[in-house]
Amino acid sequence: MVLLLQNPSEVVRESDASDRVHLFPRAFVRQPSGRHLDLLNPRADGWADADLAIGLSRTYRWGGHSIWPLPLSVAQHSLTVLAISTSLATRPLTPQEQLRELLHDADEALIGGFDPISPIKPILGRGYARLAKRLGAVVFERYQVTPWSSSDRALHKRADRLAAASEAVHVAGWSLDEVTDLLNIGLKPLNSDPLALLYGCAAWEPWPPSVAAQRFLDKLNQLQAIHA
C-alpha cells in the first residue's frame, strides 16, 4: 500500500524491512558458484576465482565475430596480452605485474559478460566508465595488485594493442589495410601466436569456453601461489 502525504513528492511505503532494502540502488549478478555480486556496490568477496574464469571465457571479443567456428573469448585474449607483455618487457615481470596483465579486462566478466568494441565505450557515457573503473579497482584489491605506473601502463597498452591488431587479422578477418585505415590501431599484427607454443594449440584459433576458462584459472592460481 502507498500513502500520499501533503507533499505529493513524498511517498511512504507500508512494508516490512525486507521490502525497504529494495529502495536502495542495487544490481545483483548471480555467479556460477552461487555468490552474489552487486555491480553498484561491489565487494571483493562477491565472486570465486572460477566465476571470473568462466565469465571471461563466455565474454567475446570483436562483438563475437570470428572467421573461426568459435568467437574469441576475453579469457584467451587476457592470456595473449600477458604473453606479449612478457616478451616485450626489458626485464622479467614480477608475479604481481603478470597478475595485473592477466586481470586487465576482469571487469568485463563481472559486469555481465559485456565487452563493447572500443569506439562504443565513450558513447556509453560516464556511468559505464565509472562502473568499469569501480569493478576494476575491486579486482585489484582482491588480488592485491598495485595500480599501474606510467611505464607499466605504456607497456601494457602496447601489448594490448598488439594483441588487438593480431586478433583483428587472424580472428576477426580484417585486412592489414583495414587495421590501419579503419581500426586505427597503428601496429603491425604478429604472425606467430604466442599461445601456440605455450599450449600446443592451432595459431590464433579461439578455444572452446571450457578450455579458455580452465587455462585462465590455471594461470591465475599459479600466479597467486607465487605472489602470496
N, C-alpha and C positions, 0 to 999 in steps of 0.2 A: 504494500500500500504506500502511496506517495501523498504527503500532505503539503499543500502550498501555503506559504507564510505570507505576511503582509507584503514583503518584498518578493515580487514574482521570481526573482533570480535565485532565491533561496529555496532549497528543497531538502526536506528531511525524510530519510528512508526509515520505515519501521522494519527493522531486520535484526537478526542476531549477529554476533561478532564475526561469524564465518562469511556472512554476506558483505560486511563492511570492508573486508580486506580487498574485495574486488573494486572498490572505489579508487585504489591506488594503481598507477600505471604498472603493468607487468606484461611480459611476453614470454611465456614459458615454452621451451622446446624440450620434449622428452627424448633422452638419449637412449641408444640401444641397450645400455647397461641398466636402464630404469631410473637413472638420475635425472633431475630436472634443472635446466639452466634457464635463468631469467635473463634474456638478452638485454633488457633495460637496466638491470642491476646485477651484472654477472659476478659470480664468486668463483674462486679458483678451484673449489671442490665440486663444481657443477657438472663435471664430465670425468670419465675414466680415460686412460690413455688409449684404450681400444676404441672408445667412442670417437676420439679425434681421428684416429687412423681410418675408421670406417667412413666417417663424414668426408674426409678429404678424398678417399677413394671413390666416392659417389658424387663428387663435385667436379664438373668438367670444364676444361679449358676450351677457348675458342668457340664459346657458345654451343659446345657439344658437337661441332662439325669436325669431320675427320675423313681422310681418304682411306682409312683402315676400317675393318669391321667394327671396331670399338672406338669410342672417343677417348681423349687423353685426360686422365684424372689429375687433380691438383696434387695428390699424393706422389704420383710419379714425377710430376714437374718439380716438386719440392726436393726430391732426391737428385734430380738432374741439376738443379741450381746448386745444391750442396757439392756435387761432384765438380762442377765447373769452377765454383769459387775456390775450392781446394786446389785445383790445378792452376788457377790464376794467382794465388797468394804467393808472396815472396818469402814466406816462412810457413811452417806447419800451423794450421788453425788449431786453437785450443778446443777441448770438448765443448766449452760454453759457446765459443764462436760458431762451431759446427751446429750446435743446437739452435742457435739464432737463425742460421741459414735454413735449417730444416723446417723451422716453425714460422717462417716469414709470412706464409699465407694461411696460418692456422685459423684466423678469424673467419675465413670463408666457409670452413666446415661448421663452426659454431653458429654462424648466422643463419644456418639452414640450407647449406649446400648451394650458396649463391656466389658465383664468380662472374660479375659483369665484365664485358670487354672494357678496356681502359678508357676509350673515348666516352663511354656512357657514365662513368663514375662521377664526373663533375655535374652532370645533368641531374643525378640523383639527389644532389644537394648536400648541405652541411649536416643534416640529420644523419644521413647514411655515413658520412665521413666520421662523425663523432662516434657513432655506434661501432664502426670497424676499429677505430683507434682505441676505444674503451676495451673491446674484446681482445685486441692485440696486447694491450697492457696487462690484462689479467692472465693471458697466456704466458707472457714473460715473467710475471710474478710467480705463477705456479711452478714453472720450470727453472726459476732462479737465474734468469738470463738478464744481463745488463742491457740498457738501451744502446743503440748504435752510436759509435763515434763517427765523425765526419769521414774519416778514412775507411772505416769498416763499411759504412753505408755506400761509399763510392765503389768499393769492391763488389758489394752485394748487387748494386744496381747494374753494374756491367755484366755480372754473371746472369742476373735475371733477364736482362735484355738480350744477351747472347742466347740464352735458352729460348726466349720468345722468338727470335729470328730463326732459329733452327727448327723449332716446332712449327712455325708458320709454313715453312717449305716442306719439311719431311712428314708432318702430321696433318696440317690443315689444307695443304695443297696450293698455297700461294706461290707465285713465281718469284725469282730473285728480284726482278724489276718492281714487282708489286710490293715486296717487303720494303724496298727503298722509297718508292714513289707514293704508295697508298698508305702503308702502315707507318712509314717514317721512323722505323726502328734504328736505322743508321749503322748497323753492324752486319758483317758478313756471317751468314749461317755456318755452323760447324758441319763438316761432312761426317765425322765419326761421332757416334752416340756414346757419351761417357759411361752410360749404364750398361751398354752391351758387353763390355769387358768385365764389369763388376758382377753381372748376374747371368751372363751367357745367354742373353735374350737376343731376338732379332732387333737390328738397329732401328730405333725410332718407333717401333710398333707399340701401341698402347696396350697396357696389361689389363687383364680382367680385374674388376674391383676387388675381389678376394685376394688376388696376388698383390696388387698395389697396397692394400691395407696391411697385409702381413709384412711386406718388405719395409714399409714405412714404420710400422710398430717395432719391428726388429731393430731398425736403426735408432729409433727413439729410445728404446730400452738400453741399447748398447751405449749410447752417449750419456744417458742418465747415470748408468752404472759407473762410468769413468768420471763424470762430473761431480758425483756425490762426494 
